[in-house]
Amino acid sequence: MGSRSAPAKGTEPEWFTSATPWIAALAVLCASTALSGVIEGDLWLVRIGVVIVAITVTGAFLRATRLTPPLVAIAQVAVLLCLLTALHTRSGIFLFIPGPEALGELGDVLAESVAQVQTGVPPVHASPAIQALVVLAIGLVAVLVDTLAVAAAAPAASGLVLLCVFAVPASLADEMLPWWTFVLGAAAFAMLLAVDGQHRHEAWRGRLGTGSASGSGGSASSVAAIAMVIALVVGAGFTLVGTVGRLPGSGVGGGGKGGIGLSEMTSLRGMLNRGRTAEVFYVRGMTEPSYMRASTLAQYVPNKGWERGSPPGGQPARGELPPQAGDRGEGKTTRINIEPRDWRSFWLPTYGAVRRIDTPDDDYQFDPKKGVIYTQREREPESYEIDTVLSTPTKQALRLAPTQANAVDREYYKFDGVEQEVVDLAKQIVEGATNDFDKAAKLSEFFNSPTSDFKYELKTQGDVTRDALTDFVLRSKVGYCEQFASAMAVMARVVGLPSRVAIGFTAGVNSADNDYRVISTDDAHAWVEIFFPNFGWMTFDPTPISDGRGIQPPYLRETAPGQEEVPTAETTTESVAPSASGSAQASASPDGEDGDQGLPQASAETTPSWHLWALGVVLLLAALLSIFLVLALLGVVGAGLLGVSWARKLLIPAAAGLWLIGVGLAAALLSWWIAVPLVLAGVLFTPMLVRAVRRRNHLHAVTALGPGAASAAWSELMAESIDRGAPVPPAETIRIAARRLAREHNLDDAGKAGLRTVIGAIERSWYSPNPAADPALPGALAAVRQSLRQNAPLSLRARLLPKSVLKPAPAPVADAPDREPVGV
């Protein structure tokens, strides 16, 4: 009983190895849709798609050059890093190559993303920092899945990594994930398993060599172990989103000293960008509306924003408190009761100039310099009461306030790194003002007067052209309280006014029975405080809020008319920003490091509707055609159609072209500077990919040992000869063509022997009454190809632009009936 020989070592696997990377990429993309339950919008998914395609193309190209799997994975990670540099930094070498400066900038972005996920409540806003984190995480997942499915030849093992992608958002979202994400993920993974099943079935029948699979168990195990470690690390990061139960070691903060240190600005964004409202305080005893201050920021960092500055100091916050800077101890005090409802933070918010606090908590500290009450340990405080002065001086009194260069710490005067355009504008705005109050009022009016060009919006885009502050003030003019307060505070320092940014809440609304005021996440706010000698820190709010939540103190009401209304439960029907339930974690450590705080951001550009429609149609057609081709290759539907020459020549290039157009349109949503090079690269590599598909089709037919095995082997050898610049005239017989091939490419003895076997198989298929395929044919073809690689290696140009793609190999021509032995 004869045995069918396996292909020799070095024979490339059949069609499934070329399809597996793309199905694996589709599985990663489909699994990534689960993140829609915890991240708003859809632009992040487009970025993920572009990154996954880039990683997959890189892997396919490098494997075609026979690069070892570890180097392929390293190259894929390098491509991921280049894409992150291009998308999220402005200092890359040639815009995309990560240098030291770009890596530092990218590190800042990722640090900001960690702070955002720690304070955000799902679904979080898809800020540039969040998008960078998601692109990095899913990019690493794509590399792992690609390595498992292709290099380790274990597609089923990638299910562990894909399961982690689903598990993270499922554990964080308040509601069930969209059903369609499970359908897409399950369908894509089922396709991946079907490919693996087809591979194992062919191997069981003896049609595949085992060389590629041998030793893959160890590789699959090691890669799976690495995948688990990275998945756990990524999972630990994502579970910081609005949750208390985190993996051990993640702490309560990020990037701070002693494990704490989330930025106040990040906390502010986390409260404003949520799904629905959460009540955080009930306040009783308020005689007049006032801002509720939680923390203050004193240090401006160019193109990053506002940071806390020097660590807070002070004394225990119990009983009588020392006066704050500028407070002369005058004015009538008001007793206010504050009942925290859903508040977990380092900070204990207060009103006005606090003189006394009564709280059952013993570990709070009061810093009179910064005007804040804080604790070293994040906590949920109990109800507390304060005695505070809410009255403010008159406009005339502030105008007469003395100007003292050293009235307050010098850190409140610094504005290093501000661009000259902003400096000139600030000086132009206050031109003609003869005192500090008028300067401050003019700056506030510049942003919030009825004739101002500035607009209040929550959804702003983080990518800017050069300097964030300059972009906001001179170009976009669209933002929310963070941008307005940041910009005015900087400009106040430019004109000599000591300033800081305050973070807290507006006045809220009256309860239904008017017994107390309700402060919610909708009221989260940032404003400016400017220091006046003998009076202390005075409030200036430059944000042009139009729904009545803004508060203008008496000394500004004549200067900025039309903003005196304070909302009640009856007058306020719409919220400033959508918010979500859950703990309002304004979690910012008193002595941690901040990053990207108060960063003015450019407004988002609207994508044309035709672009979105075209992208949707192209991707739908590409997906449907690809699914049909895969099912046809598996023999599920339309198996006979791919046996027709014109169908193969039309459908496969059509699917590739649609995907190329789809990738280009998707990349254009980010930038045409990315889309155009990406499409050009696709066009450049298309001939190589077409040649690779044809080669694998030929090899598949040969390893299958079907009726067309000998003709497929001959077609592959002719294509190899054409690629090397030695085409065979169509009229030449196979023997003459064989002699030409051996002579032109200097085949060695093993190659000539394999060539004789191929010719014999072709002739038997022509003349034998029972033309059974020769079991030695796959090994013979491998020997000829190996001889060609050694004695006539392809140039880089021949690899990228194979001539056989445009000039198909001729069909074999029979010799005369009295066949002579082939002389090769």
C-alpha positions, 0 to 999 in steps of 0.5 A, spaced: 500 500 500 503 506 497 503 512 502 503 519 499 509 523 501 508 530 504 511 536 501 518 537 503 520 542 508 520 549 505 513 548 501 509 554 503 502 552 506 496 553 502 491 558 501 489 558 509 495 562 511 494 568 506 487 568 509 488 567 516 492 574 517 486 578 514 480 574 518 484 575 524 485 582 523 477 582 522 476 578 528 480 584 532 476 589 529 469 586 531 472 585 538 474 592 538 466 594 537 465 592 544 469 598 547 463 602 544 459 600 551 465 605 554 467 610 549 463 615 546 463 616 538 466 612 533 472 616 530 476 611 535 474 605 531 476 608 525 483 609 528 483 602 530 481 600 523 487 603 520 492 601 525 489 594 525 490 594 517 497 597 517 499 591 522 496 586 518 499 588 512 506 589 515 506 582 518 504 579 511 509 583 507 515 581 512 513 574 512 513 574 504 520 576 505 521 570 510 523 574 516 523 570 523 516 571 527 520 575 533 522 580 528 516 580 524 512 582 531 517 587 533 516 590 526 509 590 527 510 594 534 514 599 531 509 600 526 504 601 531 509 606 535 510 610 528 502 611 527 501 613 534 507 618 533 503 621 527 496 621 530 498 624 537 504 628 537 507 634 533 514 633 534 515 626 530 521 626 525 518 627 518 511 627 522 511 619 524 518 617 526 518 617 534 524 621 536 526 623 544 521 629 543 515 625 540 516 619 545 516 624 551 510 627 548 506 621 547 508 619 554 504 625 556 498 623 552 498 616 555 499 619 562 493 624 561 489 618 558 490 614 565 488 620 569 482 620 564 480 613 565 481 613 573 476 619 573 471 618 568 464 614 568 462 610 562 461 611 557 467 616 557 468 622 552 473 619 546 478 625 547 485 624 544 488 621 550 483 616 550 484 614 543 491 614 544 490 609 549 485 605 545 489 605 539 495 602 543 492 597 547 488 594 541 494 595 536 498 590 541 492 585 541 492 585 533 500 584 534 498 578 539 492 575 535 496 576 528 502 572 531 498 567 534 494 565 528 499 566 523 506 565 526 504 560 531 499 556 527 494 556 533 488 561 531 484 558 536 489 560 541 487 567 540 480 567 543 483 568 549 486 575 547 479 577 544 475 574 550 479 579 554 477 585 549 470 583 551 471 582 558 473 589 560 468 593 557 463 588 559 465 589 566 465 596 566 459 598 563 452 600 567 448 596 561 449 590 557 453 591 551 450 592 544 448 585 542 451 587 535 458 587 538 457 580 540 454 578 533 460 581 530 465 578 534 462 571 534 462 571 527 469 573 526 472 568 531 468 563 528 471 564 521 477 564 524 476 557 527 473 555 520 480 556 517 483 553 523 479 547 522 480 547 514 487 547 516 487 541 521 483 537 516 487 538 510 493 536 515 490 530 517 489 527 510 496 528 509 496 534 504 500 539 508 507 538 510 508 539 518 514 543 518 510 549 519 506 546 525 512 543 528 514 546 534 509 551 534 506 548 540 511 552 544 511 558 540 503 558 541 504 557 549 509 562 550 505 567 546 499 566 549 502 567 556 505 574 554 498 575 551 495 574 558 500 578 561 499 584 557 491 583 557 491 583 565 495 590 564 491 593 559 485 590 563 487 593 570 488 600 566 481 600 563 478 598 570 480 604 573 474 607 569 469 609 574 470 603 578 472 602 585 474 595 585 481 594 581 486 589 580 491 589 586 497 595 585 493 600 581 492 604 587 488 610 587 491 615 582 496 616 577 502 619 576 503 622 582 507 622 589 505 616 593 500 613 589 495 619 588 495 625 583 489 625 578 488 632 575 482 637 577 481 638 570 481 631 568 476 630 574 472 636 571 472 633 564 470 626 567 464 630 570 461 634 564 462 628 559 457 623 562 451 620 560 446 622 565 446 627 571 448 625 578 447 629 584 453 630 588 451 635 594 445 638 598 447 645 600 442 649 606 443 656 608 445 659 602 443 666 602 445 668 595 448 664 589 456 663 589 461 658 586 463 652 590 470 652 590 474 645 591 481 646 588 485 651 585 491 651 580 497 656 580 502 653 575 501 654 567 505 649 563 505 651 555 501 647 551 499 642 557 495 647 561 494 648 568 497 644 574 497 645 581 504 648 583 507 647 589 504 642 594 499 645 599 500 646 606 496 648 612 493 646 619 488 641 621 481 643 618 477 643 625 474 649 628 476 656 627 481 657 621 486 662 619 484 668 614 486 666 607 491 671 603 488 678 603 482 677 608 482 682 613 477 678 617 471 683 616 464 681 613 458 678 616 459 670 616 453 665 614 452 658 616 452 653 611 450 646 611 453 641 606 451 634 605 455 630 600 451 625 596 455 622 591 462 625 592 469 621 593 475 626 593 481 628 596 478 635 596 472 638 601 469 644 597 467 650 600 464 657 599 467 664 599 472 666 605 471 660 610 472 662 617 470 656 621 469 648 619 465 643 623 466 636 620 466 629 623 472 627 619 479 629 623 484 628 617 482 634 613 487 640 612 486 647 610 491 651 606 490 658 607 494 660 601 491 656 596 484 657 599 482 649 599 481 643 604 484 637 603 486 630 605 491 625 603 487 619 602 481 619 597 474 619 601 467 620 601 466 625 607 460 626 611 456 632 612 459 638 614 458 645 616 462 652 615 462 659 617 463 663 611 463 670 608 459 671 602 459 678 601 463 681 596 466 689 595 463 694 590 466 695 583 469 702 586 472 699 592 476 694 587 478 699 582 481 703 588 485 697 591 492 698 591 497 695 586 502 691 590 507 687 586 509 682 591 501 682 594 501 674 593 506 669 591 510 670 585 508 663 582 501 667 581 504 672 576 508 667 571 506 666 564 513 663 561 512 660 554 506 664 552 506 665 544 507 673 543 500 673 539 497 672 545 501 677 549 500 682 544 492 680 544 492 681 552 495 687 552 491 690 546 484 688 550 486 692 556 489 698 553 486 704 556 484 701 563 487 705 568 486 700 574 487 692 575 479 691 576 478 694 569 483 690 566 480 684 569 473 686 567 475 687 560 479 680 559 472 677 562 468 681 557 473 679 551 470 672 552 463 672 555 460 679 552 454 678 547 458 681 542 464 676 543 465 671 537 467 665 543 462 659 543 461 655 549 461 647 547 462 641 550 465 637 544 471 639 542 477 636 538 484 636 542 488 636 535 491 643 534 496 646 529 501 649 533 500 651 540 493 650 544 492 656 547 493 660 541 489 656 537 483 657 542 484 664 543 485 666 536 482 661 531 477 656 534 474 660 539 470 654 541 470 650 548 467 649 555 469 652 561 476 649 562 478 652 556 475 659 557 478 659 564 485 657 562 486 662 557 483 668 561 488 666 567 494 666 562 492 673 559 491 676 566 498 674 568 500 677 561 498 684 563 500 683 571 494 681 574 496 675 579 491 669 577 489 662 578 484 657 576 479 655 580 475 648 580 468 646 583 461 648 582 456 653 580 450 654 584 446 649 582 438 649 582 433 649 588 430 643 590 422 642 589 420 644 596 426 650 596 429 647 602 436 646 599 440 647 593 442 641 589 449 641 586 450 636 580 455 634 575 452 638 571 454 644 575 461 642 575 465 648 572 472 652 572 473 659 573 478 665 574 480 668 581 484 674 581 488 677 587 486 684 589 490 687 596 485 687 602 480 683 598 483 677 597 481 672 591 475 675 586 471 671 582 471 672 574 468 667 570 469 668 562 465 662 560 459 664 556 454 660 559 447 661 556 442 657 560 443 661 566 447 657 570 453 662 570 454 667 576 456 674 576 458 677 582 455 684 584 461 688 582 461 685 575 453 686 573 454 692 570 460 691 566 457 684 563 450 685 563 445 680 562 448 674 566 445 675 573 439 670 573 441 664 577 437 658 575 432 654 579 428 648 579 423 651 575 427 655 570 432 650 568 430 645 564 436 643 560 443 641 563 450 644 561 452 637 559 450 630 559 452 626 565 452 619 568 450 616 574 456 614 579 460 617 584 462 624 582 470 623 583 473 629 582 479 625 585 485 630 584 491 629 589 493 635 593 501 633 592 501 629 585 503 631 578 498 634 573 498 633 566 494 636 560 490 641 565 486 646 562 488 645 555 485 649 550 482 645 544 481 646 537 474 645 534 472 639 531 471 639 523 464 636 520 465 630 516 462 631 509 456 626 509 458 624 502 464 621 505 461 617 510 456 614 505 461 612 501 465 609 506 459 605 509 457 603 502 465 601 500 466 597 507 459 594 506 461 591 499 468 589 501 465 585 507 460 582 503 464 580 497 470 578 502 465 573 506 463 570 500 470 569 497 471 565 504 465 561 504 466 559 497 474 557 499 471 553 504 466 550 500 460 552 503 457 556 498 459 558 490 465 553 490 464 552 483 464 559 481 472 560 484 473 554 479 472 559 473 477 563 471 474 570 469 470 569 476 477 569 480 480 574 476 474 579 477 472 577 484 478 577 488 481 583 485 475 587 486 475 585 494 482 587 494 480 594 491 474 595 495 478 594 501 483 599 499 478 604 497 475 603 504 482 604 508 483 610 504 476 613 506 477 611 513 484 614 514 481 620 510 477 621 516 483 622 520 487 626 515 488 626 508 496 626 509 495 619 512 490 617 507 494 619 501 500 615 503 496 609 505 493 608 498 499 609 494 502 604 499 497 599 497 497 601 490 505 599 490 504 593 494 498 590 490 502 587 485 506 583 490 500 581 494 497 579 487 503 575 485 503 572 493 495 570 492 497 566 485 503 563 488 499 560 494 493 558 489 498 554 485 501 551 491 495 549 494 493 546 487 499 542 487 499 540 495 492 537 493 494 533 488 488 533 484 487 533 476 490 540 475 496 539 480 501 538 474 499 544 470 499 548 476 506 546 478 508 548 471 504 555 471 508 557 478 515 555 475 513 559 469 511 565 473 518 564 477 522 565 470 518 571 468 519 574 475 526 573 474 526 577 467 526 570 463 519 569 459 518 563 455 515 564 448 508 561 448 510 556 442 516 553 446 514 546 448 515 544 455 522 541 454 525 546 450 522 551 456 525 547 461 532 547 458 531 555 457 529 555 465 535 551 467 540 555 463 537 562 464 537 561 472 543 556 473 539 551 476 543 546 481 542 538 480 537 538 485 533 543 481 534 539 475 532 533 478 525 536 480 524 540 474 524 533 470 519 530 475 515 536 474 515 535 466 514 527 467 508 529 471 505 534 466 506 529 460 503 523 464 497 528 465 496 528 458 498 521 455 496 516 461 489 513 461 489 514 468 493 520 470 494 520 477 498 525 480 505 524 482 506 524 490 513 526 489 510 533 485 510 537 491 517 536 493 519 536 486 516 543 485 519 545 492 526 543 490 526 547 483 523 553 487 529 552 492 534 552 487 531 558 483 532 562 490 539 560 491 542 561 484 537 566 481 535 570 487 529 576 486 531 583 486 527 588 491 524 591 484 522 584 482 519 582 489 515 589 489 513 589 481 513 582 479 512 581 471 508 575 471 502 579 474 502 583 468 504 577 463 501 571 465 505 564 464 503 561 458 500 554 458 504 548 457 505 546 450 506 538 448 512 536 444 512 531 438 509 524 440 516 521 439 518 524 446 526 525 447 528 525 454 529 532 457 536 534 457 536 538 463 
